[in-house]
Amino acid sequence: MAAVPFMARVLWRVRAVGIGLTLSAVFTQLGQAQTTLPAYSDIFPGSSNLTGLPGQNLAQQKMGQSINNFCPTVASIAMPTPGQNALAGLCGAMIGNALQVQGQPNPLGLSSFGLDANGLNGALSQLNGGAELLVPTSQASVVQTTQTSRQTGAIEKRLQELRNWPNGTVVAGVEPPRAGQVAALGTPEPVGQTLLAQNQPLEFSYSTGPFGVFVSGLGQFGSRDQTTSENGYSFNNAGFIAGADYRFTPQLIAGFAFGYTQSNTNFDTSALSASGQSLNGNLLQGNLYATYSVTDALYVNGIGFIGGGNNNSQRHIVLPNATNLVGDGIATGSFGSRIAGFTFAGGYDLPFGPLVVTPIARFLYQHTGVDAFSEEGALGADLQYGSSSVNTVLTFLGADAQYTLPTWFGVLFPIARFHWAHQYNPGNTAVSVAYTNDPTSVLSSFILPGTPTSRNYFDLGVGVSLPFSSNGSAYINYDVILGINSTTYNSFTAGVRFTF
């Protein structure tokens, strides 16, 4: 009886060597890995494979197929490093476990982790990275653009204040002016004062100059529920943006702003995801912006931005009886990312006494790119990810409303907004994945697609502005995004502005 497993091993070795020679010839002639891989059933005729387990999601099937492709040829490939040997052992144990679960013969005597079908599917989720594949291009578009949108949102708020003289400066009259009284801008006086009127006797003067600065703090937090291909996670971002601008003409203002944000994503702990898994990154972003007042009510804005940052990922792989195959089970990676894009917006102020309603339309384009990287620290379970990119195109339609509210301590300007966002490319770019210790870099390769997100969502916000000196004001805003599948998103923005 002992001769049967021995002869099976010999036959598999002979077959594998033949496959290895074929691979070597192809690599030599073509300089790249373009091969026809043997099917799992060629090694174990009539048996099921890792993709045949019940209850699998898409990510688990992709990982199972990767192992099916890689294991039949692993015996023919030289494995000189501990990581490569660990990968070979991990591969064999996964197939041996699948045979055990499905009650199939195991002619090669492969080892097994001793997991049931659910446990084996969970192991596939841990091995393929699951939601931990959440590099920026595989996240929902709203999450891709949160850091950028908060920076451009702070700039939009700055431009609104520059156009809106009542709450950008201190009123010299006895009552705050109404928006309808803020009309054609006069030529600045030598002392730096600008006089405003709208076909009526002059009532107000504003102490201001052509140069202005601002600084704003940014914060976001939210979560995403588990899906069929991604684990759930929570995220929080924090940072700041500071800028300076100049009024070149009464109608044209332009400036530059620099922003920095730090992002932290922590993945939920579940039966399919061990604790201690995270993705952290930062973003440095430069912004050029301008606003032009076509009339006293109609305006257009433009913002161009470019930036980049570094990101660090950590996966925790927990497999029973696999200490010598995955090490301490912590796979870490580091990669760079880049963003570039622009946004154009226009609006028209409609005054109703102390209330001003401004219908707004905005267009956003953003390109996000992510570098390829390889993990280390988990021996056979380390993965390598290919570079990826995605182009995000969004339009926003809605309105802002602002009210002038005199109080005993000064004039308050409460605001509210409602914007409908439409995504023209709700799908997300797929990411190529392979084992870091795969000597061929292709036998274990598979594509894990990103999860599509909602095509439409809504941005609701409230806030308040308060002038506090002859040339300064402060504000605070809160926003919530509704309508993104399985996602919650909240943000705060607060800042101060000065004009000289």
C-alpha positions as CSV (number, residue, x, y, z in Angstrom):
1,M,0.0,0.0,0.0
2,A,2.9,2.3,0.7
3,A,4.0,2.0,-2.9
4,V,0.9,3.9,-4.2
5,P,1.7,7.2,-2.6
6,F,5.3,6.8,-3.5
7,M,4.6,6.2,-7.2
8,A,2.1,9.1,-7.2
9,R,4.8,11.4,-5.9
10,V,7.2,10.2,-8.6
11,L,4.6,10.7,-11.3
12,W,3.7,14.2,-10.0
13,R,7.4,15.1,-9.8
14,V,8.0,13.9,-13.4
15,R,5.0,15.8,-14.6
16,A,6.0,18.9,-12.7
17,V,9.6,18.7,-14.0
18,G,8.2,18.6,-17.6
19,I,6.0,21.7,-16.8
20,G,9.0,23.4,-15.3
21,L,11.1,22.8,-18.5
22,T,8.3,24.2,-20.6
23,L,8.1,27.2,-18.4
24,S,11.9,27.7,-18.6
25,A,11.8,27.5,-22.4
26,V,8.9,30.0,-22.6
27,F,10.7,32.5,-20.3
28,T,13.9,32.2,-22.3
29,Q,12.2,32.7,-25.7
30,L,9.7,35.3,-24.7
31,G,11.3,37.0,-21.7
32,Q,8.0,37.0,-19.9
33,A,5.5,34.6,-18.2
34,Q,3.0,33.6,-20.8
35,T,2.1,30.0,-20.2
36,T,-0.8,27.6,-20.3
37,L,-1.3,26.4,-16.7
38,P,-2.3,22.8,-15.9
39,A,-5.8,22.4,-14.5
40,Y,-6.2,21.2,-10.9
41,S,-8.1,18.2,-12.2
42,D,-5.1,17.1,-14.2
43,I,-3.3,16.4,-10.9
44,F,-6.4,15.0,-9.1
45,P,-8.8,13.7,-11.8
46,G,-12.4,13.8,-10.9
47,S,-11.9,15.8,-7.7
48,S,-13.2,19.2,-6.7
49,N,-10.8,22.1,-6.1
50,L,-10.5,25.1,-3.8
51,T,-13.0,27.1,-5.8
52,G,-15.6,24.3,-5.4
53,L,-16.1,25.0,-1.7
54,P,-19.7,26.1,-0.8
55,G,-20.6,29.6,0.2
56,Q,-17.6,31.4,-1.3
57,N,-17.6,35.1,-2.2
58,L,-15.8,36.5,-5.2
59,A,-12.5,37.3,-3.3
60,Q,-12.3,33.8,-1.9
61,Q,-12.9,32.3,-5.4
62,K,-10.1,34.4,-6.8
63,M,-7.7,33.3,-4.0
64,G,-8.7,29.7,-4.5
65,Q,-8.0,29.8,-8.2
66,S,-4.6,31.4,-7.5
67,I,-3.6,28.4,-5.4
68,N,-5.1,26.0,-7.9
69,N,-2.9,27.5,-10.6
70,F,0.3,27.7,-8.5
71,C,0.4,24.4,-6.7
72,P,0.6,22.0,-9.6
73,T,3.9,23.5,-10.8
74,V,5.4,24.5,-7.4
75,A,7.3,21.1,-7.2
76,S,9.2,21.9,-10.4
77,I,10.5,25.4,-9.3
78,A,13.6,25.9,-7.3
79,M,12.7,27.2,-3.8
80,P,15.9,28.4,-2.3
81,T,14.6,30.9,0.2
82,P,12.6,30.3,3.5
83,G,9.7,32.4,2.1
84,Q,9.5,30.3,-1.0
85,N,9.6,27.1,0.9
86,A,6.9,28.4,3.3
87,L,4.7,29.3,0.3
88,A,5.1,25.8,-1.1
89,G,4.1,24.3,2.2
90,L,1.2,26.7,2.6
91,C,0.0,25.9,-0.9
92,G,0.1,22.1,-0.3
93,A,-1.7,22.4,3.0
94,M,-4.5,24.4,1.5
95,I,-5.1,21.8,-1.2
96,G,-4.8,18.9,1.2
97,N,-7.4,20.6,3.5
98,A,-9.7,21.0,0.5
99,L,-9.5,17.4,-0.3
100,Q,-10.2,16.5,3.3
101,V,-13.2,18.7,3.5
102,Q,-14.7,17.4,0.2
103,G,-13.9,13.7,1.1
104,Q,-11.7,13.3,-1.9
105,P,-8.6,11.0,-2.2
106,N,-5.2,12.5,-1.3
107,P,-2.8,10.4,-3.4
108,L,0.2,12.7,-2.7
109,G,-0.3,12.6,1.1
110,L,-0.6,16.4,1.3
111,S,-0.8,17.9,4.8
112,S,-3.9,19.8,6.0
113,F,-4.7,22.6,8.4
114,G,-7.7,20.6,9.7
115,L,-10.3,23.3,8.9
116,D,-13.9,22.8,8.0
117,A,-15.4,24.4,4.9
118,N,-16.2,27.7,6.6
119,G,-12.8,27.8,8.2
120,L,-11.1,27.1,4.9
121,N,-13.0,29.9,3.2
122,G,-12.0,32.2,6.0
123,A,-8.3,31.2,5.4
124,L,-8.7,32.2,1.8
125,S,-10.0,35.6,2.8
126,Q,-7.0,36.1,5.1
127,L,-4.6,35.0,2.4
128,N,-5.9,37.2,-0.4
129,G,-5.9,40.4,1.7
130,G,-9.7,40.7,1.5
131,A,-10.7,44.3,2.4
132,E,-7.1,44.9,3.4
133,L,-6.5,45.3,-0.3
134,L,-8.0,48.8,0.2
135,V,-5.3,50.8,-1.4
136,P,-6.8,54.2,-2.5
137,T,-7.9,53.0,-6.0
138,S,-9.9,50.1,-4.7
139,Q,-12.0,52.2,-2.3
140,A,-15.3,53.8,-3.1
141,S,-15.0,57.0,-5.0
142,V,-16.3,59.1,-2.2
143,V,-13.6,57.8,0.1
144,Q,-11.0,58.4,-2.7
145,T,-11.8,62.1,-2.8
146,T,-12.6,62.8,0.9
147,Q,-9.2,64.3,1.7
148,T,-9.1,66.3,-1.5
149,S,-12.7,67.4,-1.3
150,R,-12.3,68.8,2.2
151,Q,-9.3,70.9,1.0
152,T,-11.1,72.2,-2.0
153,G,-14.2,72.7,0.1
154,A,-12.3,75.0,2.5
155,I,-11.0,77.0,-0.5
156,E,-14.6,77.3,-1.9
157,K,-15.6,78.6,1.5
158,R,-12.7,81.1,1.4
159,L,-13.8,82.3,-2.0
160,Q,-17.4,82.7,-0.9
161,E,-16.3,84.9,2.0
162,L,-14.2,87.1,-0.4
163,R,-17.2,87.6,-2.6
164,N,-19.5,88.1,0.3
165,W,-18.4,91.4,1.8
166,P,-20.8,91.4,4.7
167,N,-19.3,88.5,6.7
168,G,-15.8,88.8,5.3
169,T,-15.2,92.2,7.0
170,V,-16.7,94.3,9.7
171,V,-19.6,96.6,8.8
172,A,-18.9,100.3,9.5
173,G,-22.6,101.2,9.5
174,V,-25.3,100.7,12.1
175,E,-26.7,97.4,10.7
176,P,-25.3,94.6,8.5
177,P,-25.8,95.1,4.8
178,R,-28.1,92.9,2.8
179,A,-26.7,90.9,-0.1
180,G,-28.7,93.0,-2.6
181,Q,-26.7,96.0,-1.4
182,V,-23.4,94.3,-2.2
183,A,-23.1,95.3,-5.9
184,A,-20.5,96.8,-8.2
185,L,-17.2,97.2,-6.4
186,G,-15.8,100.7,-6.3
187,T,-12.1,101.6,-6.7
188,P,-10.2,101.1,-3.4
189,E,-9.5,104.4,-1.6
190,P,-5.9,105.3,-0.9
191,V,-6.4,104.3,2.8
192,G,-7.5,100.9,1.7
193,Q,-11.3,101.3,2.1
194,T,-13.6,100.2,-0.7
195,L,-17.1,101.8,-1.0
196,L,-20.0,99.7,-2.1
197,A,-23.5,100.8,-3.3
198,Q,-26.2,99.6,-5.6
199,N,-27.9,102.6,-7.2
200,Q,-28.7,104.1,-3.9
201,P,-27.1,106.5,-1.4
202,L,-23.9,105.2,0.2
203,E,-24.6,103.6,3.6
204,F,-21.7,101.4,4.3
205,S,-17.9,101.3,4.0
206,Y,-15.7,98.3,4.5
207,S,-12.2,98.3,5.9
208,T,-10.2,95.9,3.8
209,G,-7.2,95.5,1.5
210,P,-6.3,93.4,-1.6
211,F,-4.2,90.8,0.3
212,G,-5.7,88.0,2.4
213,V,-4.7,84.8,4.2
214,F,-6.6,81.9,5.8
215,V,-6.0,78.7,7.7
216,S,-8.5,75.9,8.2
217,G,-8.5,72.6,10.2
218,L,-10.1,69.5,8.6
219,G,-11.5,66.3,10.1
220,Q,-13.4,63.4,8.7
221,F,-14.7,60.1,10.1
222,G,-16.9,57.3,8.9
223,S,-17.2,53.6,8.3
224,R,-18.1,51.0,5.6
225,D,-20.0,47.8,6.2
226,Q,-18.7,44.4,5.2
227,T,-19.6,43.3,1.6
228,T,-19.3,40.1,-0.3
229,S,-15.7,40.9,-1.4
230,E,-14.4,43.4,1.3
231,N,-14.2,43.4,5.0
232,G,-15.8,46.3,6.9
233,Y,-13.7,49.2,8.1
234,S,-13.8,52.5,9.9
235,F,-11.7,55.6,8.9
236,N,-10.7,59.0,10.2
237,N,-8.7,61.8,8.6
238,A,-7.3,65.0,10.0
239,G,-5.3,67.8,8.7
240,F,-5.1,71.5,7.7
241,I,-5.0,73.9,4.8
242,A,-3.5,77.4,4.7
243,G,-3.4,79.8,1.8
244,A,-2.9,83.4,0.6
245,D,-4.7,85.3,-2.1
246,Y,-4.7,88.7,-3.8
247,R,-7.5,90.9,-5.3
248,F,-6.1,91.8,-8.8
249,T,-9.2,93.6,-9.9
250,P,-12.5,94.3,-8.1
251,Q,-13.9,91.2,-9.9
252,L,-10.8,88.9,-9.9
253,I,-9.1,87.2,-6.9
254,A,-6.5,84.4,-7.2
255,G,-4.3,82.6,-4.7
256,F,-2.4,79.5,-3.6
257,A,-3.0,77.1,-0.8
258,F,-1.1,74.2,0.7
259,G,-2.7,71.3,2.6
260,Y,-1.8,68.2,4.6
261,T,-4.0,65.4,5.8
262,Q,-3.3,62.2,7.7
263,S,-5.7,59.2,7.1
264,N,-6.2,56.1,9.2
265,T,-8.3,53.1,8.3
266,N,-8.9,50.2,10.7
267,F,-10.5,47.0,9.5
268,D,-13.2,45.3,11.5
269,T,-12.5,42.1,13.4
270,S,-14.7,39.2,12.3
271,A,-14.6,35.5,11.7
272,L,-12.9,36.2,8.4
273,S,-10.6,39.0,9.6
274,A,-8.2,39.0,12.4
275,S,-7.6,42.0,14.7
276,G,-4.8,44.5,14.1
277,Q,-5.3,45.2,10.4
278,S,-4.9,48.8,9.2
279,L,-4.0,51.2,6.4
280,N,-2.5,54.6,7.2
281,G,-1.4,57.3,4.9
282,N,-0.7,61.0,4.4
283,L,-1.4,63.5,1.6
284,L,0.5,66.7,0.7
285,Q,-1.5,68.8,-1.7
286,G,-0.9,72.1,-3.5
287,N,-3.9,74.1,-4.8
288,L,-4.2,77.1,-7.2
289,Y,-7.5,78.9,-7.1
290,A,-9.4,81.9,-8.5
291,T,-12.8,83.4,-8.4
292,Y,-14.3,85.9,-10.9
293,S,-17.5,88.0,-10.2
294,V,-19.2,88.3,-13.6
295,T,-21.9,90.5,-12.0
296,D,-22.8,91.4,-8.4
297,A,-24.7,88.1,-8.3
298,L,-23.1,85.7,-10.8
299,Y,-19.6,84.2,-10.2
300,V,-17.3,81.4,-11.4
301,N,-14.6,79.5,-9.4
302,G,-11.7,77.4,-10.5
303,I,-9.3,75.2,-8.5
304,G,-6.4,73.1,-9.7
305,F,-4.7,70.6,-7.4
306,I,-1.8,68.2,-7.4
307,G,-0.2,66.1,-4.6
308,G,1.0,62.8,-3.3
309,G,1.9,60.9,-0.2
310,N,3.0,57.7,1.4
311,N,0.9,54.8,2.7
312,N,1.6,51.9,5.1
313,S,-0.5,48.7,5.2
314,Q,-0.6,45.9,7.8
315,R,-2.4,42.6,7.5
316,H,-2.8,40.0,10.2
317,I,-2.9,36.4,9.0
318,V,-4.1,33.8,11.6
319,L,-4.0,30.2,10.4
320,P,-3.9,27.2,12.8
321,N,-0.9,24.9,12.5
322,A,0.8,27.4,10.1
323,T,3.4,29.2,12.3
324,N,6.3,27.9,10.2
325,L,4.5,29.0,7.0
326,V,3.4,32.5,7.8
327,G,5.8,33.5,10.5
328,D,4.3,35.8,13.1
329,G,1.4,36.5,10.7
330,I,2.0,40.2,10.2
331,A,2.4,41.3,6.6
332,T,3.4,44.9,6.1
333,G,3.8,47.0,3.0
334,S,4.6,50.6,2.0
335,F,3.6,52.4,-1.2
336,G,3.3,55.9,-2.7
337,S,0.2,57.5,-4.2
338,R,-0.5,60.5,-6.3
339,I,-3.5,62.7,-7.1
340,A,-4.2,65.5,-9.6
341,G,-7.3,67.2,-10.9
342,F,-9.4,70.3,-11.0
343,T,-12.8,71.6,-10.1
344,F,-15.0,74.3,-11.7
345,A,-18.0,75.9,-10.1
346,G,-20.5,78.6,-10.7
347,G,-23.3,80.2,-8.7
348,Y,-25.9,83.0,-8.7
349,D,-26.9,84.9,-5.5
350,L,-30.6,85.4,-5.0
351,P,-31.3,87.8,-2.1
352,F,-34.5,87.7,-0.1
353,G,-34.0,90.3,2.6
354,P,-31.5,88.9,5.1
355,L,-31.6,85.5,3.4
356,V,-29.4,84.8,0.4
357,V,-30.0,81.6,-1.6
358,T,-27.2,80.6,-4.1
359,P,-27.9,77.8,-6.7
360,I,-24.6,76.1,-7.5
361,A,-23.2,73.8,-10.1
362,R,-19.8,72.1,-9.8
363,F,-17.6,69.7,-11.9
364,L,-14.8,67.6,-10.4
365,Y,-12.1,65.5,-12.1
366,Q,-9.5,63.6,-10.1
367,H,-6.9,61.1,-11.2
368,T,-5.6,58.8,-8.4
369,G,-2.5,56.6,-8.9
370,V,-1.0,54.0,-6.7
371,D,2.5,52.5,-6.9
372,A,3.2,48.7,-7.0
373,F,4.5,47.2,-3.8
374,S,5.4,44.0,-2.0
375,E,4.7,42.9,1.5
376,E,7.1,41.4,3.9
377,G,7.0,39.8,7.4
378,A,4.6,36.9,6.8
379,L,6.8,34.4,4.9
380,G,4.6,32.4,2.5
381,A,1.5,34.7,3.0
382,D,3.2,37.9,1.8
383,L,1.5,39.4,-1.3
384,Q,2.6,41.8,-4.0
385,Y,0.2,44.3,-5.6
386,G,0.5,45.8,-9.0
387,S,0.2,49.5,-9.7
388,S,-3.2,50.9,-10.4
389,S,-5.1,54.1,-11.1
390,V,-8.6,55.4,-11.4
391,N,-10.2,58.6,-12.9
392,T,-13.0,60.0,-10.8
393,V,-15.6,62.3,-12.5
394,L,-18.3,63.9,-10.4
395,T,-20.9,66.7,-10.9
396,F,-22.7,68.5,-8.1
397,L,-26.0,70.4,-8.3
398,G,-27.5,72.1,-5.3
399,A,-27.8,75.3,-3.4
400,D,-26.3,77.2,-0.4
401,A,-28.4,79.4,1.9
402,Q,-27.0,82.1,4.2
403,Y,-28.9,84.3,6.7
404,T,-27.8,87.5,8.3
405,L,-28.5,87.4,12.1
406,P,-27.7,90.4,14.3
407,T,-27.0,89.5,17.9
408,W,-25.9,91.4,21.0
409,F,-22.3,90.1,20.5
410,G,-22.0,90.6,16.8
411,V,-23.5,89.6,13.4
412,L,-23.8,85.8,12.8
413,F,-24.1,84.3,9.4
414,P,-25.7,80.8,9.7
415,I,-25.5,78.7,6.5
416,A,-27.0,75.5,5.1
417,R,-26.4,73.6,1.9
418,F,-27.7,70.6,0.0
419,H,-25.8,69.2,-3.0
420,W,-26.6,66.2,-5.2
421,A,-23.5,64.4,-6.5
422,H,-23.5,62.2,-9.6
423,Q,-20.6,59.8,-10.3
424,Y,-20.0,59.0,-14.0
425,N,-17.6,56.1,-13.3
426,P,-19.0,54.3,-10.1
427,G,-16.9,51.2,-10.8
428,N,-13.4,51.0,-9.3
429,T,-10.2,49.9,-10.9
430,A,-9.2,46.2,-10.3
431,V,-5.9,45.4,-8.7
432,S,-3.5,42.6,-9.7
433,V,-2.3,40.4,-6.8
434,A,0.3,37.6,-6.6
435,Y,2.4,35.9,-3.9
436,T,5.6,37.8,-3.1
437,N,7.5,34.6,-3.0
438,D,6.2,33.2,-6.2
439,P,9.5,32.9,-8.3
440,T,7.5,33.3,-11.5
441,S,5.4,36.2,-10.4
442,V,2.6,35.0,-12.6
443,L,1.5,31.5,-11.6
444,S,-0.2,32.8,-8.5
445,S,-1.4,36.1,-10.0
446,F,-5.1,36.9,-10.0
447,I,-7.2,40.1,-10.4
448,L,-9.3,41.3,-7.5
449,P,-11.9,43.9,-8.7
450,G,-12.9,46.9,-6.7
451,T,-16.4,47.1,-5.3
452,P,-18.6,49.5,-7.3
453,T,-20.1,52.3,-5.3
454,S,-23.3,54.3,-5.6
455,R,-23.8,56.5,-8.7
456,N,-25.6,59.2,-6.8
457,Y,-25.3,60.6,-3.2
458,F,-26.1,63.7,-1.3
459,D,-24.0,66.2,0.7
460,L,-25.8,68.0,3.4
461,G,-24.1,70.7,5.5
462,V,-24.6,73.4,8.1
463,G,-22.3,76.0,9.6
464,V,-21.9,79.5,10.9
465,S,-19.5,82.5,10.3
466,L,-18.7,85.3,12.7
467,P,-16.6,88.5,12.0
468,F,-14.5,89.2,15.0
469,S,-12.4,92.2,14.0
470,S,-12.1,94.9,11.4
471,N,-10.3,92.5,9.0
472,G,-11.0,89.0,10.3
473,S,-13.7,86.3,10.6
474,A,-14.0,82.7,11.8
475,Y,-16.3,79.8,10.7
476,I,-17.2,76.2,11.5
477,N,-19.0,73.7,9.2
478,Y,-20.3,70.2,9.5
479,D,-21.1,67.9,6.6
480,V,-22.7,64.5,6.2
481,I,-22.8,62.4,3.0
482,L,-25.9,60.2,2.5
483,G,-26.7,57.6,-0.1
484,I,-23.4,55.7,-0.5
485,N,-24.0,52.0,-0.3
486,S,-22.9,50.6,3.1
487,T,-20.9,53.8,3.9
488,T,-21.3,56.6,6.5
489,Y,-19.3,59.8,6.2
490,N,-19.0,62.9,8.4
491,S,-16.7,65.9,8.3
492,F,-15.8,69.1,10.2
493,T,-14.1,72.2,8.9
494,A,-13.2,75.2,11.0
495,G,-10.9,78.2,10.2
496,V,-10.1,81.9,10.4
497,R,-9.5,84.5,7.7
498,F,-7.8,87.8,7.6
499,T,-7.6,90.6,5.0
500,F,-4.9,93.3,4.9
